[in-house]
């Protein structure tokens, strides 16, 4: 075999899910309910096999809040049905989330992250499963011989640390090794066919996808999805004239973003314009977190999303065209083990042994962050409970959802975290937090991808990458490169360093397996490096997680039949557009529509901006995944029958400044549900108008 030659395939598929009536995942805000679409969500996958096609790995990054265990288990089940029991398994497939906070919720198997979504949402779960599988199918069907190159470069002003007071708890001599309190470095993996054709690229860079704030009600892939769309548009070949259909796959994946915000102006007190309290992130008297809000860098959330996307894009362009010089050479392998994180033995620096804890959330979890504040009188950095909330915990939460009350030893285990939600004991109607967690790494030559089940902070990520890199060098990969893929396989919230844990800001309060969570992961991943390099697939599988896909509770009512006022038809225009518009104008049309949950249009579109060409032919120039369009849905009151609501759909087109002059129209594609339960497609269209 030729050194550095691999079999490579890439794929992308739509995972958008329901764009109306469902709670959105990320901010855990019950009032943030989807009411439209700005950018479609995608799964982007690569498959790399050794030259003999005997050892393969799959990496998937999804425009979702995070990966989920129930989704991964079902994806693997379908891959095994299609490709046999050994080719693509839980052991060599990684699924990582970009951490967009503007996707649909309800695709988990644990209760805590499904409270605000009223349980599971089958449409969300199915969309993610189907789209991830189809992205892997695409990659599998397009395998070709090629090479891989990597490089790194810094992103300029792409992130800030949102918990700097916790970061300062790390040892001074450690902090002095680094110029910044966040990681600035982007790593790119570039795929090229043997004939020189571009295939794709994947980057890892830490920043929260919280540029869109919790007032947003449009599904959005946030800054990373926007960066991907821009890169893919740039790499279009002739004939690839629709967004989402490009053959090149350009992915911006998550890394150790736990304490990393895209709101680069930082937090201020919105009521006074003053700085927030440094440790508690509060404003005013009495001190409250709700007025301490992170901003920037743009004038609004759409502008901020675009700016942070373009800062990642600029670095990616430099890397892709000039700085991915190092070729990957060597084996393709993987290591995977299921681990019970509730009782992992941990050896401390002084040689003594301790263990992790059953999961629990601290008081400051309820305070939220400067990207999205929490509720009541909770603040960050709470290291003691209060009599009121302890009573709520013991007399209400424990009695309602715990079969067995937590013992004192459990609360002691989490010290100095005061536990607000003892999720390790909360088992009604089913488990509130995972106990069995994937520990997994992929190897591509000298590159090691650490797939971690949550949000590692900046320093926690640096430490584990260094440990794995040193171990790889000790086992013969002297030029080892390491990236950390965040939010992979199963969601276990945050992982701080033990020093940051003592600060008990949001991230420490959300480090669910107690103060030694980080060391448990560090020791486990490091111990598996030898197997990854020398004895792939030799590791015991560990205890299997429960698969409760078909036992979940779903309280969200199904969509009802649609109706329109007497004398009107579905698809009729309410507010039309006509006349002549300049480049840069915002054009909107409102229709009598239908509930978009009737058809999620995966791989399709709810709208099209069409241009008249050749006097008779209408050609799509923008669709619903394009940044320039927005699809807005709302219910309207039906005076005659309150059971069957009217639906108003508004399509907005922000005309680019370089849009060619011509004749255009806006088309809306929907599906209506009849009283007999039949779904019927329909369309509405605006009048013609001119751009000049």
N, C-alpha and C positions, 0 to 999 in steps of 0.2 A: 504493500500500500504506500501511496505517496504521503510523506509527512505533512501534516497540516491540512489534509483533504478530508472533508466530512460530507455526509448526506444531510442536507438542510432543507427545511420547509417552513413556511410562515403562513398564517391565516388570520382572518379577522371576521367577526360576525356580530350582528346586532343583538344586544341583550336588554333593550330599553325597558321593557316591562310596562305596567299600567301608568298612564300619565295623568290620571285623575282620581280623586277621592281616597288615595292611599297616603298614609303617613310616610315622610321621607326619612332616610336612614343617616344618622350621623350626629345631629344635635339633640336627638331624643326630645324634641319639642312637640307636644301633642297638637299644637295649632299649625304646625308646618305640614300642610296637606297638599299634595300635588294638584295643580290646576293648569297643566299645560306642559310644553316642551320647548327647550331652547337648543340643546345639542343632544343627539342620540348617544346612548351608552354602547360601548363595544367591548368584546373580548378579543384580545390580541394574543396569539400563540406562536411559539417557535418550537420546532422539533429538531434536535440534532442527534444524528447517529454516527457511530464510528464507520470507517470505510467499508467494513464487512457487514454493516447493517445488523450486527449482533447485540449492540448495546446502545440504547437510545434514552434521551431525556426530553421532557416536555416542560416548558415554562409558559404560564399563562398569566397575563396581567389584565384585570377586568376593571372597567369604570364603575366600580361599586364601592360602598363604604369599606368593605373588607371581604375576605373570603369567608365561607362558612362551612362547617363540618358536614352539614346535611347536604349541601350542594356538591362538595367534593366527593362524598361517598356515592351519590347518585351519578355524577359524571363518570366516576371510575366503573360503576356497574354497567353503564351504557357502553363505555369503551371496551370493556371485557366481552360484552355480548357481540360487539362488532369486529374486534381485532384479535379475539382469543384471550386466554387467561393471563398471559405473561408479557405481552408487548407493552401495553400502557396500564400501569397499576398505581395504587396509592403510593408506591415506593419511588417511582421515577417521574411522577407528574406533580408539579407544583402549581397551585392556583393562588395568585397574589392580588389584592385589591389596591386600587390607586388611592382610595380613601376619599373619594368624592362624597360630600355631605348632601348632595342633591339628587340622589337616586332613590328608588322605591325601597321601603323596608319590608320586613316580614319573611325573610329567607333563611331563618336560623332554626336551631333545634334547642335553644335555651331560652328561658322565659324573660330574663332581664332585658334583653335587647328586643323583645317583642311586646312589651307592655304598651308603649305608645302607639304601636301599629295595630292594636287589638288582636294580637296573636299572629299566626302565620298568614301569609298572603300567597295563595297558590300561584296566581299569575306572576308575581315577582319571582318566586322560586323556580317555576317552570321556564321563565324567560332566561334566567341566568344559566340554568342547567342546559337548555337547548342550545343557547348561543355559544356557550363554552365548548360543548361537544362539537358543534358545527365549525368553530374556529380551528379546533384540533383536526377535524376531518379535512378541512381545506389544507392545512399544513401537511398532513399525511399524504394527500393526493398530489401535492406539488413538490415532492422531495427531489432535489437535484444536487449534483456534486458541486462543492464550493469550499470557500475558506472563510475563516472568522478572524477579525482583528479587533483589538481593544485599545482604548485610550482614555485619558482623563483630562478635564479642564475645569476651571472654576466658573460658576454662574455668578454674575455681578448683581448684587442687591436682589437676590431671589428669595430670601427668607430672613427671619429674625427668631431669636429665642423668646418664647412667651413665658418661660419660668426661670428667668435669670437668677433669681434668689436661690432657687434649688440647685442650679448649676454651680453656684459659688460654694456649695457644701462639698464639692469634690476637692481632693487634695490640691494645694497650690502648685506643687511640683508637677502634677499631672496637667493641670490647666495651662501651665507655662509652656508645655510642649506644643500648644495649638494657638494659632493667631486669633481664632474666632470661637464664640460659644455656640455656634452651629457649624455643621459641615457645609462647605461651599462647593465641594467637588462633585462633579457629575462623571459617572463612568459610562462609556458607550461600548456596546458589543455590536459590531457591524458584520453583516452577512453579504457575501459576494459570490456569484456563480463562477464556475471555472472559465466561462466565456467572457467574463467581465461584467455581466448584467448585475445591476443592483437587485438585491432580494429584500433586505429589510434592515432595521436596526432597533435595538432596545437600549434604553438608558435607565440608570438608577440615580436618583437625586432626592434628598429629603426635604419635602415641604408638604404641609397639610393642604388638602384640597378643600379649604374653607374660605376661598376668595368670595364665593357666593355665600351670603349670610343667611340667618334663619328666617328672614322675612321673605326669602325667595320661595316661589311655589312652582317654578318651571324645572322639569327634569334637566339636569346639566351634568356634564362630565368635568366641569370646573377647569382649573388651570392646566392640569395634565392632559385631559381630553382635548382641550383647545390646542395645546402644543402638538399633540399627535395629529390632529386634523390638518393643522398648518403644514407640518412636515410632509404628511402624505400628499397633500394637495401640491406641494412643491415638487414632489417626485412623480407626479402623474405622467403616464405615457400618452401618446396620441390615441384618441378614442375613449380614454377614461375621463368622461366629462361630468361624472356625478360623484359627489362626496360619498365616501363609504364604499365605493366600488373599486378603488385603486388596488392594483396588484401588490404594490410595495406596502409593507407594514412598518410603521414607525411608532414605537411604543415608549411612553414615559412612565416608568414604574416607580413604586414607592420604595423608600429606604428607611433609615432610622430617623423618623419624623416626629417622634413622640412629643418633644417640647418645641417643635419648629412650626412657626406660623408664616403664612404668606403676607400678613398685614404689616408691611415693612415700615409704616409710619409709627407703629407701636400703639399701645393703649393710652387713652386719655379719659378723663372724667367728662362725660358728655354734658353734665349739668353745669359744670364750672369752667371747663377748659383746662383744669389743673392736672398735674400728674396723679396717677392712681397710687395707692399705698403699695410700696415695692414688694412686700412679702405677702400681703393679703389680697391684693388687687381689688381694693374697695375704694369707694368715694363717699364723702358726706358724713353726716351725723344723723341717725346712727349709721355706722359703716355698712354699705351694701355693695354687692358685686355687680348689680344689674347696670349701673351707670359707668362701669369701667369697661370700655370697648376698644378693641384693636381696629385700626383703620389702615387704609392705603393698599397699594400706592396710588390708586386712581381716584377719580371723583365720585364713582359709585361702584357697586359690586361687579357690574359687567365690565367696566373699564379696568378695575383691579384684576379681574380674572384674565383679561386680554393681556395686560402688561406683564403679569407674572408668567403667563404662558410664553410670551415672546422673549422674556429673559431666558427661559429654559431653551426656547427654540434657537436663539442666537448662539448659545454655547453648543448646542447639538449640531448646528450647521458647521461651526468651526471644527468640531470633532470629526464629523462625517467626512468633510472634504479635505481636511489637513492634518488631523492629529490622531487618527486611529491607525498607528503605524505597526503596533506589535501584533504579530500573528500568533494565534493559538495553535499549539502543537501538543499532542499527547492524547491520553485516554479520555473516553466519555464514560462517566460512572455516576453512581448515586448512592446515598445512604439514607435510610428512613427507619424511625422507630416510634411507636406509640408509647407515650410515657404518662404515668399517673402523676400529675404535678402536685397533688395534694399531700404527698408524703415522700418527697425526694430527699435523700440524705445529702447534706451539704457540708463540705469541709471548709472551715473558716481559716483565715490567714494565720491565726495563732495555733492551728492544728486541732482545735476542738471540732466536734461534729454537732450539727443541728439539722433541722428539717424545714421544709416548706410547710405551708398551712392549707387547710381547706379554704376555698375562696371567700373573699369578703371585700366589700366596698367601704371606704372611709367616709367620714363626714364631708371632707372637701371635694369628694366626687360630686356631691349635690350642689357645690358652688359653681360648677362649670369652669370655663376658661375665659380669657379675654377675647377668644374667637366666638364664644357663645356662652353667656352667663347662665347660671342656674337659678334656683328659686329660694324663697323664704329668707331666713337670716343666716344661711350658710356662707362662709367665706373661705378663701384658700388658706392653707397652712394651719388648719385646725388639728391640734394634737391632743385635745381633750374633748370628750363628749359633753352634752348638756342634759340636765335632768329631764327636760321636756322631751327631747328627741330620743333619749334612752328609753323613756316610758312608751313613746310611740313604737319604738322597735320591739320592746319586750312584751307590751300588752296588746299590740295589734298585729304587727308584722309576724312575729314569731308564732303567735297563737293561730294565725290564719293560714300561714303557708309553710310552717315547719312541722314535720312529723315528730321530731325530737328537738327540744330546745338546746341551743349551743351551750357547752360547758364553759366554765371560767377559763380553762386551758386554751380554748379556741381564741378567746379575746386576747389573752396574754400572748399567744403566738404572733399576733399581728402588731404588737406594740412597736413603735409609738403611734400606730394608726388606731384612732378610735373607730370601731366598726359601726357603721350606720345600718348597712344591709348585710346580714350574715348569710350570704348566698350559698355558702357551702352546706348549710342546713336547710335552705329553702327549696323544698322538693315538691310543692303542690302548685299547679297540677302536674308539673314535671320539673326537672332540674333547672335552676335559674342560671347556673354557670357550668362550663365544661370542666371535667376532671381529667379526661384522657386527651392528650395533646400531641399533635404531630411534631416531631423533631426531624428535620430533613435538610440535606445538602445535595447540590448537584455539582459535578465537575466537568468542565469543558477544557481539556488540556491543562494549562496553568491557571485557569480561572475557576474559583470556587464561589458558588452562589449559596449563601446561608439563607434558608427560608425560615423566617421566624413567625410565630403565631400571635403577633400583636404589634404594639407600637413601642419600639425601643427608643429611648431618648438619645440625644446626641452622644453623650459620654458612654452610655451603656453600649451603643452600637460600636463606638471606637474600640472599646475594650474587647468585645467578643470578636470583632474582625481581627484585631491584633493577635488574640489567643489562637484563633484558627489559622491565621497566616504563619505564626511561629511553629505551630504543630505541623503544618504542611511542609515547611522548609526542613523540619527535622526528619520528615519522612520522604525527602528526595525531590520535592518541587521547590527548587531554590529560588525561582522567579515567581512564586505564587502571588496571584492577585485575588482579592476577596471583595465581593459586594454583598450587601445585606438586603434581602427582599422582604419588606415589611408586610404585615397584615396577611400572612400566608396560611392557607389550609383551614385554620380554625381561629376564632377571635377570642383572645384572652385579655383584652384591654391593653394596659400599659406595662412596660418593664423599665424601671428606673435603676440607677446604681443604688447600692445600700445607703450611701451618703445622701443622695437626693431624696430617698425614701424618708429620711428623718425630717425633712422639711414639710412633708405632707401637703404639698400643693396638689392640684388636681391629678397630676400624673402619678405621684406617689400614693395618693388615696385610691387610685385605680390600678395599682399594682396588686393583683388580686390574690396571689399566693403568698403574700407576706414579705417581710423585709429581706429574705434571702432568695427571692424569685430570680433575680439576675444571676447570682452565683450558681444556682441550680442549672440554669440554661447554659451558662458559660462552661461549667464542668461537663455537662452532657454533650454539647456540640463538640467541644475540644476532644473529648474521649472517642468520638466517632470519626475523627479525621483519619486515623490510621486505617480503619476499615474502608473509608471512602477511597483511599489511595491504593491500598494493598490487597484488600479482600472485599471488593464490592458485593453487596447483597448477602453478606455473611452474618449480618446482625439479626438477633432475635426480633420478631415483629412487635412484641410487647402486647399489652392488653387492648383488645379491640373496643373502639367507641360504640355506643349504642346508635342505631339508625332508627330514628322515630319519625321519618318523613310522613308516614301515613297515620300517625297518632296525634298530630298536632291540632291545636284549637285554632279555628279561624272564625272570628266574630264579625269581620267586615261583611256587610250584606252584599249580595250580588247586584249588579246593575239592573235597573228596572227598564221596562219598555219606554221608548221615547215618544214625545208628542209635540205638536206644534199648534199655534192658534188656528181657529177656524179660517178657512180660505187660504192657508199657507201650506207649503210643502217643505219637507226636510231638504235642506240644501239651498233654499231661497235666501237671497241677500236681504239683510236688515239695513245695514249701512254700507252703501256702495262707494266705489271710488271712480272718479272720472276726471277728465281734464289732462293737464300737462304738468309734470313734476320735474324739478331739477335733480341732477345728481346730488346725493347727500340727503335727500328728503326721506321722511318716514311715511310709508303708505300703509293704511290698514283697511281691512274689509271685515265686516261681521256678518255671519250666516246663522240661520236656524240650523242647528246641528244635532248631533247625537252624542251619547256618552262614549268617549273614546275607549272605555274598557271593553266594549263589545269586540274590538279588534285592535291588537297592539301594533299591527302593521310592521312586524319584525322583518327587516330587510326591505321595507317599502317606505311610504311617506304619507303623512296626513295632508300635505300641501305641496303645491308647486307654484313657483313663479315662472311663467312661460313667456317666451318672446316669439313674436310673429316673424318667421323667416320665409323667404320665397313667396310672400303674399298669401300663402295658403297653409303653411306648415307651422304648427305651434311646437316649440322646443323647450323642454325644461332647462332653466338656467340656475334655479335654486330650489332646494327641497328642505324638509324640516330638520335635517341634521346640520344645515349650514348656519354659521354664526349670524348671517345677515337676516335670518328669519326667526320669528317667534310664533308659537301656536298657543293661544290662550283659550281656556274652556271655563265656562261658569254655568251654574244652574240658575234658572229664572222661574219665578212663581207662575204656576198654572192656576188661574182664578177659578176655573171650572172643575178641576180635579186635582186635589193636592197630592194624590198618590203619584201622578205622572208629571214630572217636571219638564219644563222647556229647557233646552240647552242652547246657549249662545256660544259660538266659536268665532274668535277673532284671529285673523292671520295678519301679522305685521311683517313688512319688508323694509329694512333699512337699506336704501339704495346706495351702493358703493359710489365713491367719488369718481371712479374710472369706469362706471357702467356705460356700455355703448348706448347711444341714442337709438330709440326705436319704439315699437308698439308692444305693449305687454298686457298680461292679465294674470289674475291670481285664481288658482283652482284649489278647492277643498275636497278631500277624499274622506268619506266616512262610511260607517256601517250602522244601520239602525236595527233595533230589536223590536219585532212586532208583538202584539198581544198574544199571539200564538207561539211565541218563542223562536220565531225564525229570524235569522240575521240576513239583512239585505244590504249590499253595497249601494252607495249613491255618490253623487258629486254635485258640488255647487261651483259656480264661477262668477267672478266679478265682470263688470263692463271692461272694455278695452281702455287703456290709458297710454299716454305717451311719456317717455323720459327723454329729455333733451336739454 
